[in-house]
Amino acid sequence: MLAALPAAARVHVSSCSQGWCSVATDSVAGYLAEEFLTLHAPQAPASAGRGYINSRGQWVPSPTRTANDSPPPGATARCRDGTYSFSQSRRGTCSHHGGVARWLTP
């Protein structure tokens, strides 16, 4: 199978050998010529507070509660424990918060 990745697509590199690298995205895995890869360090946290670096190298705030129980700006899902998640992918969202109660974004 052959797949095309858009320019500047983020990939996870497992290993490289003889000019070829084992790579994966959210939807496809395979090999890519090393000459087409550029190393970028994970982004620094965009704001203070608790958070994590996701698989795409982006800083994401940890799930949080709000005083009025309404979704905070940027929230993508409501977790079953009542917190709101800012996850950028659906895999693993709310995993330590009882799972997803409902998605806030399509």
N, CA, C and O atoms as CSV, one atom per row, in Angstrom:
chain,resi,resn,atom,element,x,y,z
A,1,MET,N,N,0.836,-1.175,0.000
A,1,MET,CA,C,0.000,0.000,0.000
A,1,MET,C,C,0.879,1.236,0.000
A,1,MET,O,O,1.924,1.260,0.650
A,2,LEU,N,N,0.470,2.232,-0.707
A,2,LEU,CA,C,1.193,3.490,-0.791
A,2,LEU,C,C,0.319,4.588,-0.217
A,2,LEU,O,O,-0.875,4.650,-0.511
A,3,ALA,N,N,0.897,5.448,0.593
A,3,ALA,CA,C,0.132,6.551,1.183
A,3,ALA,C,C,0.898,7.846,0.983
A,3,ALA,O,O,2.128,7.848,0.943
A,4,ALA,N,N,0.176,8.937,0.860
A,4,ALA,CA,C,0.786,10.259,0.743
A,4,ALA,C,C,0.491,11.043,2.009
A,4,ALA,O,O,-0.641,11.063,2.491
A,5,LEU,N,N,1.514,11.683,2.540
A,5,LEU,CA,C,1.342,12.529,3.714
A,5,LEU,C,C,1.464,13.985,3.282
A,5,LEU,O,O,2.301,14.306,2.438
A,6,PRO,N,N,0.652,14.864,3.839
A,6,PRO,CA,C,0.782,16.281,3.504
A,6,PRO,C,C,2.095,16.842,4.039
A,6,PRO,O,O,2.642,16.334,5.018
A,7,ALA,N,N,2.593,17.888,3.395
A,7,ALA,CA,C,3.800,18.553,3.880
A,7,ALA,C,C,3.550,19.005,5.310
A,7,ALA,O,O,2.450,19.450,5.641
A,8,ALA,N,N,4.552,18.896,6.146
A,8,ALA,CA,C,4.504,19.296,7.553
A,8,ALA,C,C,3.633,18.381,8.410
A,8,ALA,O,O,3.280,18.741,9.533
A,9,ALA,N,N,3.282,17.200,7.893
A,9,ALA,CA,C,2.526,16.240,8.705
A,9,ALA,C,C,3.398,15.788,9.867
A,9,ALA,O,O,4.598,15.571,9.699
A,10,ARG,N,N,2.807,15.648,11.027
A,10,ARG,CA,C,3.542,15.164,12.198
A,10,ARG,C,C,3.503,13.643,12.202
A,10,ARG,O,O,2.446,13.032,12.041
A,11,VAL,N,N,4.673,13.045,12.388
A,11,VAL,CA,C,4.766,11.594,12.449
A,11,VAL,C,C,5.581,11.201,13.674
A,11,VAL,O,O,6.421,11.967,14.146
A,12,HIS,N,N,5.326,10.010,14.177
A,12,HIS,CA,C,6.131,9.439,15.256
A,12,HIS,C,C,7.165,8.536,14.600
A,12,HIS,O,O,6.803,7.620,13.861
A,13,VAL,N,N,8.437,8.779,14.859
A,13,VAL,CA,C,9.520,7.986,14.280
A,13,VAL,C,C,9.971,6.952,15.302
A,13,VAL,O,O,10.396,7.300,16.404
A,14,SER,N,N,9.874,5.671,14.928
A,14,SER,CA,C,10.304,4.594,15.822
A,14,SER,C,C,11.799,4.353,15.722
A,14,SER,O,O,12.497,4.281,16.733
A,15,SER,N,N,12.291,4.226,14.478
A,15,SER,CA,C,13.708,3.956,14.260
A,15,SER,C,C,14.054,4.267,12.811
A,15,SER,O,O,13.177,4.342,11.950
A,16,CYS,N,N,15.359,4.448,12.555
A,16,CYS,CA,C,15.848,4.702,11.199
A,16,CYS,C,C,17.027,3.779,10.917
A,16,CYS,O,O,17.829,3.490,11.805
A,17,SER,N,N,17.122,3.319,9.671
A,17,SER,CA,C,18.221,2.461,9.260
A,17,SER,C,C,18.422,2.591,7.762
A,17,SER,O,O,17.465,2.492,6.993
A,18,GLN,N,N,19.649,2.810,7.347
A,18,GLN,CA,C,20.021,2.889,5.937
A,18,GLN,C,C,19.147,3.874,5.161
A,18,GLN,O,O,18.743,3.602,4.030
A,19,GLY,N,N,18.857,5.027,5.786
A,19,GLY,CA,C,18.123,6.089,5.104
A,19,GLY,C,C,16.613,5.982,5.155
A,19,GLY,O,O,15.918,6.839,4.610
A,20,TRP,N,N,16.085,4.938,5.803
A,20,TRP,CA,C,14.628,4.767,5.904
A,20,TRP,C,C,14.218,4.755,7.364
A,20,TRP,O,O,14.920,4.204,8.212
A,21,CYS,N,N,13.073,5.369,7.655
A,21,CYS,CA,C,12.586,5.446,9.034
A,21,CYS,C,C,11.211,4.811,9.143
A,21,CYS,O,O,10.359,4.984,8.272
A,22,SER,N,N,11.010,4.076,10.222
A,22,SER,CA,C,9.703,3.513,10.544
A,22,SER,C,C,8.897,4.627,11.202
A,22,SER,O,O,9.283,5.139,12.253
A,23,VAL,N,N,7.764,5.008,10.578
A,23,VAL,CA,C,6.967,6.132,11.067
A,23,VAL,C,C,5.507,5.728,11.221
A,23,VAL,O,O,5.054,4.744,10.637
A,24,ALA,N,N,4.782,6.504,12.017
A,24,ALA,CA,C,3.345,6.280,12.191
A,24,ALA,C,C,2.655,7.617,12.413
A,24,ALA,O,O,3.221,8.531,13.012
A,25,THR,N,N,1.421,7.717,11.920
A,25,THR,CA,C,0.540,8.846,12.206
A,25,THR,C,C,-0.668,8.264,12.932
A,25,THR,O,O,-0.667,7.089,13.298
A,26,ASP,N,N,-1.689,9.076,13.139
A,26,ASP,CA,C,-2.902,8.561,13.777
A,26,ASP,C,C,-3.605,7.530,12.904
A,26,ASP,O,O,-4.349,6.689,13.410
A,27,SER,N,N,-3.370,7.593,11.576
A,27,SER,CA,C,-4.147,6.732,10.681
A,27,SER,C,C,-3.337,5.761,9.831
A,27,SER,O,O,-3.915,4.849,9.239
A,28,VAL,N,N,-2.032,5.923,9.753
A,28,VAL,CA,C,-1.243,5.063,8.872
A,28,VAL,C,C,0.159,4.867,9.457
A,28,VAL,O,O,0.679,5.737,10.156
A,29,ALA,N,N,0.759,3.714,9.159
A,29,ALA,CA,C,2.130,3.427,9.582
A,29,ALA,C,C,2.890,2.883,8.386
A,29,ALA,O,O,2.306,2.247,7.508
A,30,GLY,N,N,4.193,3.132,8.351
A,30,GLY,CA,C,4.996,2.634,7.243
A,30,GLY,C,C,6.415,3.164,7.329
A,30,GLY,O,O,6.924,3.433,8.418
A,31,TYR,N,N,7.054,3.313,6.168
A,31,TYR,CA,C,8.434,3.771,6.101
A,31,TYR,C,C,8.512,5.030,5.261
A,31,TYR,O,O,7.780,5.190,4.284
A,32,LEU,N,N,9.420,5.930,5.659
A,32,LEU,CA,C,9.596,7.205,4.981
A,32,LEU,C,C,11.089,7.454,4.842
A,32,LEU,O,O,11.858,7.193,5.767
A,33,ALA,N,N,11.500,7.963,3.676
A,33,ALA,CA,C,12.913,8.275,3.479
A,33,ALA,C,C,13.335,9.344,4.485
A,33,ALA,O,O,12.658,10.359,4.652
A,34,GLU,N,N,14.457,9.102,5.149
A,34,GLU,CA,C,14.933,9.994,6.205
A,34,GLU,C,C,15.143,11.420,5.705
A,34,GLU,O,O,15.003,12.373,6.472
A,35,GLU,N,N,15.475,11.572,4.440
A,35,GLU,CA,C,15.726,12.908,3.887
A,35,GLU,C,C,14.483,13.801,3.915
A,35,GLU,O,O,14.605,15.022,3.816
A,36,PHE,N,N,13.301,13.220,4.047
A,36,PHE,CA,C,12.069,14.005,4.075
A,36,PHE,C,C,11.630,14.375,5.491
A,36,PHE,O,O,10.591,15.009,5.671
A,37,LEU,N,N,12.413,13.983,6.491
A,37,LEU,CA,C,12.047,14.260,7.882
A,37,LEU,C,C,12.827,15.445,8.429
A,37,LEU,O,O,14.006,15.621,8.121
A,38,THR,N,N,12.167,16.248,9.234
A,38,THR,CA,C,12.793,17.354,9.947
A,38,THR,C,C,12.460,17.193,11.420
A,38,THR,O,O,11.301,16.986,11.778
A,39,LEU,N,N,13.459,17.288,12.264
A,39,LEU,CA,C,13.248,17.121,13.697
A,39,LEU,C,C,12.737,18.412,14.317
A,39,LEU,O,O,13.313,19.482,14.122
A,40,HIS,N,N,11.660,18.296,15.057
A,40,HIS,CA,C,11.129,19.415,15.839
A,40,HIS,C,C,10.957,18.934,17.266
A,40,HIS,O,O,10.354,17.887,17.503
A,41,ALA,N,N,11.477,19.683,18.208
A,41,ALA,CA,C,11.292,19.340,19.620
A,41,ALA,C,C,9.849,19.614,20.015
A,41,ALA,O,O,9.200,20.466,19.407
A,42,PRO,N,N,9.335,18.916,21.014
A,42,PRO,CA,C,7.973,19.199,21.483
A,42,PRO,C,C,7.824,20.664,21.866
A,42,PRO,O,O,8.755,21.282,22.380
A,43,GLN,N,N,6.641,21.209,21.608
A,43,GLN,CA,C,6.366,22.598,21.937
A,43,GLN,C,C,6.394,22.793,23.444
A,43,GLN,O,O,5.989,21.914,24.205
A,44,ALA,N,N,6.871,23.942,23.860
A,44,ALA,CA,C,6.857,24.276,25.283
A,44,ALA,C,C,5.423,24.537,25.715
A,44,ALA,O,O,4.586,24.909,24.892
A,45,PRO,N,N,5.137,24.352,26.971
A,45,PRO,CA,C,3.781,24.620,27.445
A,45,PRO,C,C,3.317,26.017,27.063
A,45,PRO,O,O,4.053,26.994,27.202
A,46,ALA,N,N,2.075,26.092,26.576
A,46,ALA,CA,C,1.511,27.364,26.143
A,46,ALA,C,C,1.024,28.179,27.330
A,46,ALA,O,O,0.877,29.397,27.230
A,47,SER,N,N,0.778,27.529,28.431
A,47,SER,CA,C,0.310,28.252,29.604
A,47,SER,C,C,0.750,27.511,30.857
A,47,SER,O,O,1.202,26.367,30.800
A,48,ALA,N,N,0.609,28.174,31.959
A,48,ALA,CA,C,0.979,27.550,33.225
A,48,ALA,C,C,-0.101,26.557,33.637
A,48,ALA,O,O,-1.199,26.548,33.080
A,49,GLY,N,N,0.222,25.738,34.601
A,49,GLY,CA,C,-0.759,24.782,35.089
A,49,GLY,C,C,-0.411,23.367,34.685
A,49,GLY,O,O,0.601,23.114,34.032
A,50,ARG,N,N,-1.277,22.450,35.090
A,50,ARG,CA,C,-1.049,21.039,34.798
A,50,ARG,C,C,-1.378,20.733,33.350
A,50,ARG,O,O,-2.312,21.296,32.779
A,51,GLY,N,N,-0.607,19.841,32.766
A,51,GLY,CA,C,-0.842,19.440,31.389
A,51,GLY,C,C,0.153,18.377,30.980
A,51,GLY,O,O,0.896,17.850,31.808
A,52,TYR,N,N,0.160,18.068,29.701
A,52,TYR,CA,C,1.044,17.025,29.187
A,52,TYR,C,C,1.363,17.304,27.724
A,52,TYR,O,O,0.679,18.089,27.069
A,53,ILE,N,N,2.402,16.659,27.223
A,53,ILE,CA,C,2.753,16.724,25.804
A,53,ILE,C,C,2.106,15.515,25.150
A,53,ILE,O,O,2.382,14.380,25.537
A,54,ASN,N,N,1.244,15.748,24.158
A,54,ASN,CA,C,0.547,14.631,23.514
A,54,ASN,C,C,1.429,13.960,22.467
A,54,ASN,O,O,2.578,14.356,22.268
A,55,SER,N,N,0.894,12.952,21.805
A,55,SER,CA,C,1.669,12.178,20.826
A,55,SER,C,C,2.062,13.004,19.612
A,55,SER,O,O,2.928,12.588,18.842
A,56,ARG,N,N,1.453,14.155,19.426
A,56,ARG,CA,C,1.790,15.049,18.312
A,56,ARG,C,C,2.787,16.129,18.725
A,56,ARG,O,O,3.120,17.008,17.931
A,57,GLY,N,N,3.263,16.061,19.972
A,57,GLY,CA,C,4.223,17.038,20.455
A,57,GLY,C,C,3.595,18.344,20.910
A,57,GLY,O,O,4.300,19.339,21.078
A,58,GLN,N,N,2.293,18.359,21.112
A,58,GLN,CA,C,1.586,19.569,21.527
A,58,GLN,C,C,1.307,19.521,23.028
A,58,GLN,O,O,0.979,18.466,23.570
A,59,TRP,N,N,1.440,20.676,23.701
A,59,TRP,CA,C,1.086,20.751,25.110
A,59,TRP,C,C,-0.422,20.857,25.219
A,59,TRP,O,O,-1.045,21.663,24.528
A,60,VAL,N,N,-1.009,20.046,26.085
A,60,VAL,CA,C,-2.464,20.005,26.271
A,60,VAL,C,C,-2.755,20.140,27.766
A,60,VAL,O,O,-2.157,19.428,28.572
A,61,PRO,N,N,-3.666,21.042,28.151
A,61,PRO,CA,C,-4.016,21.150,29.567
A,61,PRO,C,C,-4.648,19.854,30.075
A,61,PRO,O,O,-5.344,19.166,29.328
A,62,SER,N,N,-4.408,19.527,31.330
A,62,SER,CA,C,-5.053,18.362,31.947
A,62,SER,C,C,-6.549,18.623,32.100
A,62,SER,O,O,-6.973,19.777,32.174
A,63,PRO,N,N,-7.359,17.547,32.147
A,63,PRO,CA,C,-8.797,17.740,32.369
A,63,PRO,C,C,-9.049,18.574,33.625
A,63,PRO,O,O,-8.316,18.485,34.610
A,64,THR,N,N,-10.101,19.381,33.561
A,64,THR,CA,C,-10.399,20.308,34.652
A,64,THR,C,C,-11.894,20.425,34.895
A,64,THR,O,O,-12.702,20.067,34.038
A,65,ARG,N,N,-12.251,20.920,36.052
A,65,ARG,CA,C,-13.650,21.211,36.390
A,65,ARG,C,C,-13.858,22.720,36.308
A,65,ARG,O,O,-12.906,23.493,36.414
A,66,THR,N,N,-15.108,23.131,36.118
A,66,THR,CA,C,-15.433,24.552,36.139
A,66,THR,C,C,-16.438,24.812,37.251
A,66,THR,O,O,-17.217,23.932,37.617
A,67,ALA,N,N,-16.415,26.027,37.783
A,67,ALA,CA,C,-17.305,26.384,38.893
A,67,ALA,C,C,-18.774,26.310,38.496
A,67,ALA,O,O,-19.616,25.898,39.295
A,68,ASN,N,N,-19.085,26.708,37.258
A,68,ASN,CA,C,-20.488,26.719,36.819
A,68,ASN,C,C,-20.860,25.488,35.996
A,68,ASN,O,O,-21.951,25.420,35.429
A,69,ASP,N,N,-19.944,24.507,35.933
A,69,ASP,CA,C,-20.181,23.250,35.223
A,69,ASP,C,C,-20.406,23.421,33.722
A,69,ASP,O,O,-20.984,22.545,33.080
A,70,SER,N,N,-19.953,24.544,33.160
A,70,SER,CA,C,-20.057,24.722,31.710
A,70,SER,C,C,-18.681,24.485,31.094
A,70,SER,O,O,-17.666,24.688,31.761
A,71,PRO,N,N,-18.632,24.055,29.826
A,71,PRO,CA,C,-17.348,23.742,29.196
A,71,PRO,C,C,-16.437,24.965,29.114
A,71,PRO,O,O,-16.876,26.028,28.674
A,72,PRO,N,N,-15.186,24.834,29.527
A,72,PRO,CA,C,-14.247,25.944,29.375
A,72,PRO,C,C,-13.833,26.087,27.910
A,72,PRO,O,O,-13.944,25.125,27.149
A,73,PRO,N,N,-13.361,27.260,27.498
A,73,PRO,CA,C,-12.914,27.444,26.114
A,73,PRO,C,C,-11.860,26.406,25.740
A,73,PRO,O,O,-10.913,26.174,26.492
A,74,GLY,N,N,-12.027,25.792,24.588
A,74,GLY,CA,C,-11.071,24.808,24.091
A,74,GLY,C,C,-11.343,23.378,24.501
A,74,GLY,O,O,-10.674,22.463,24.020
A,75,ALA,N,N,-12.312,23.162,25.380
A,75,ALA,CA,C,-12.627,21.793,25.805
A,75,ALA,C,C,-13.183,21.002,24.629
A,75,ALA,O,O,-13.937,21.534,23.814
A,76,THR,N,N,-12.810,19.737,24.547
A,76,THR,CA,C,-13.255,18.884,23.438
A,76,THR,C,C,-14.181,17.760,23.883
A,76,THR,O,O,-14.887,17.176,23.061
A,77,ALA,N,N,-14.182,17.451,25.183
A,77,ALA,CA,C,-15.020,16.353,25.674
A,77,ALA,C,C,-15.368,16.559,27.144
A,77,ALA,O,O,-14.628,17.192,27.895
A,78,ARG,N,N,-16.510,16.008,27.530
A,78,ARG,CA,C,-16.900,15.958,28.944
A,78,ARG,C,C,-16.606,14.537,29.405
A,78,ARG,O,O,-17.071,13.574,28.796
A,79,CYS,N,N,-15.836,14.406,30.479
A,79,CYS,CA,C,-15.498,13.092,31.018
A,79,CYS,C,C,-16.590,12.631,31.979
A,79,CYS,O,O,-17.359,13.438,32.499
A,80,ARG,N,N,-16.643,11.320,32.203
A,80,ARG,CA,C,-17.676,10.754,33.081
A,80,ARG,C,C,-17.542,11.209,34.535
A,80,ARG,O,O,-18.518,11.160,35.284
A,81,ASP,N,N,-16.353,11.648,34.945
A,81,ASP,CA,C,-16.198,12.125,36.327
A,81,ASP,C,C,-16.545,13.606,36.472
A,81,ASP,O,O,-16.371,14.181,37.547
A,82,GLY,N,N,-17.039,14.230,35.390
A,82,GLY,CA,C,-17.451,15.627,35.447
A,82,GLY,C,C,-16.401,16.628,35.018
A,82,GLY,O,O,-16.682,17.826,34.960
A,83,THR,N,N,-15.191,16.166,34.715
A,83,THR,CA,C,-14.157,17.079,34.241
A,83,THR,C,C,-14.316,17.289,32.739
A,83,THR,O,O,-15.023,16.541,32.063
A,84,TYR,N,N,-13.641,18.325,32.230
A,84,TYR,CA,C,-13.628,18.610,30.798
A,84,TYR,C,C,-12.224,18.367,30.271
A,84,TYR,O,O,-11.243,18.790,30.883
A,85,SER,N,N,-12.125,17.680,29.126
A,85,SER,CA,C,-10.850,17.338,28.511
A,85,SER,C,C,-10.557,18.274,27.343
A,85,SER,O,O,-11.470,18.770,26.683
A,86,PHE,N,N,-9.270,18.505,27.101
A,86,PHE,CA,C,-8.809,19.334,25.992
A,86,PHE,C,C,-8.055,18.485,24.970
A,86,PHE,O,O,-7.295,19.021,24.164
A,87,SER,N,N,-8.256,17.181,24.996
A,87,SER,CA,C,-7.536,16.245,24.138
A,87,SER,C,C,-7.668,16.634,22.669
A,87,SER,O,O,-8.718,17.101,22.228
A,88,GLN,N,N,-6.577,16.433,21.915
A,88,GLN,CA,C,-6.571,16.758,20.493
A,88,GLN,C,C,-6.811,15.536,19.614
A,88,GLN,O,O,-6.876,15.661,18.391
A,89,SER,N,N,-6.943,14.364,20.216
A,89,SER,CA,C,-7.301,13.161,19.464
A,89,SER,C,C,-8.270,12.358,20.326
A,89,SER,O,O,-8.318,12.542,21.543
A,90,ARG,N,N,-9.023,11.491,19.720
A,90,ARG,CA,C,-10.041,10.759,20.477
A,90,ARG,C,C,-9.475,9.555,21.218
A,90,ARG,O,O,-10.097,9.059,22.158
A,91,ARG,N,N,-8.323,9.089,20.814
A,91,ARG,CA,C,-7.717,7.930,21.466
A,91,ARG,C,C,-7.205,8.322,22.853
A,91,ARG,O,O,-6.384,9.230,22.982
A,92,GLY,N,N,-7.686,7.647,23.871
A,92,GLY,CA,C,-7.215,7.871,25.230
A,92,GLY,C,C,-7.856,9.041,25.960
A,92,GLY,O,O,-7.528,9.298,27.119
A,93,THR,N,N,-8.757,9.749,25.305
A,93,THR,CA,C,-9.402,10.898,25.943
A,93,THR,C,C,-10.156,10.455,27.194
A,93,THR,O,O,-10.897,9.473,27.159
A,94,CYS,N,N,-9.973,11.161,28.274
A,94,CYS,CA,C,-10.635,10.896,29.567
A,94,CYS,C,C,-10.281,9.517,30.133
A,94,CYS,O,O,-11.044,8.971,30.929
A,95,SER,N,N,-9.145,8.949,29.738
A,95,SER,CA,C,-8.819,7.582,30.149
A,95,SER,C,C,-8.670,7.415,31.656
A,95,SER,O,O,-8.940,6.332,32.175
A,96,HIS,N,N,-8.255,8.437,32.361
A,96,HIS,CA,C,-8.135,8.345,33.819
A,96,HIS,C,C,-9.273,9.088,34.513
A,96,HIS,O,O,-9.195,9.400,35.701
A,97,HIS,N,N,-10.326,9.364,33.753
A,97,HIS,CA,C,-11.467,10.125,34.274
A,97,HIS,C,C,-12.787,9.425,33.970
A,97,HIS,O,O,-13.830,10.071,33.869
A,98,GLY,N,N,-12.740,8.100,33.825
A,98,GLY,CA,C,-13.957,7.319,33.625
A,98,GLY,C,C,-14.419,7.191,32.191
A,98,GLY,O,O,-15.482,6.625,31.934
A,99,GLY,N,N,-13.646,7.704,31.251
A,99,GLY,CA,C,-14.047,7.654,29.844
A,99,GLY,C,C,-14.831,8.897,29.443
A,99,GLY,O,O,-15.097,9.776,30.262
A,100,VAL,N,N,-15.191,8.947,28.171
A,100,VAL,CA,C,-15.904,10.106,27.624
A,100,VAL,C,C,-17.400,9.965,27.862
A,100,VAL,O,O,-18.001,8.953,27.502
A,101,ALA,N,N,-17.992,10.979,28.466
A,101,ALA,CA,C,-19.452,11.025,28.625
A,101,ALA,C,C,-20.084,11.563,27.347
A,101,ALA,O,O,-21.093,11.040,26.874
A,102,ARG,N,N,-19.470,12.627,26.786
A,102,ARG,CA,C,-19.945,13.165,25.505
A,102,ARG,C,C,-18.856,14.019,24.878
A,102,ARG,O,O,-18.066,14.662,25.569
A,103,TRP,N,N,-18.836,14.009,23.556
A,103,TRP,CA,C,-17.900,14.827,22.794
A,103,TRP,C,C,-18.490,16.215,22.614
A,103,TRP,O,O,-19.690,16.356,22.376
A,104,LEU,N,N,-17.662,17.229,22.726
A,104,LEU,CA,C,-18.113,18.606,22.552
A,104,LEU,C,C,-17.810,19.122,21.159
A,104,LEU,O,O,-18.347,20.148,20.739
A,105,THR,N,N,-16.948,18.410,20.440
A,105,THR,CA,C,-16.584,18.785,19.071
A,105,THR,C,C,-16.884,17.607,18.154
A,105,THR,O,O,-16.828,16.454,18.582
A,106,PRO,N,N,-17.202,17.893,16.894
A,106,PRO,CA,C,-17.508,16.789,15.954
A,106,PRO,C,C,-16.311,15.917,15.661
A,106,PRO,O,O,-16.418,14.960,14.895
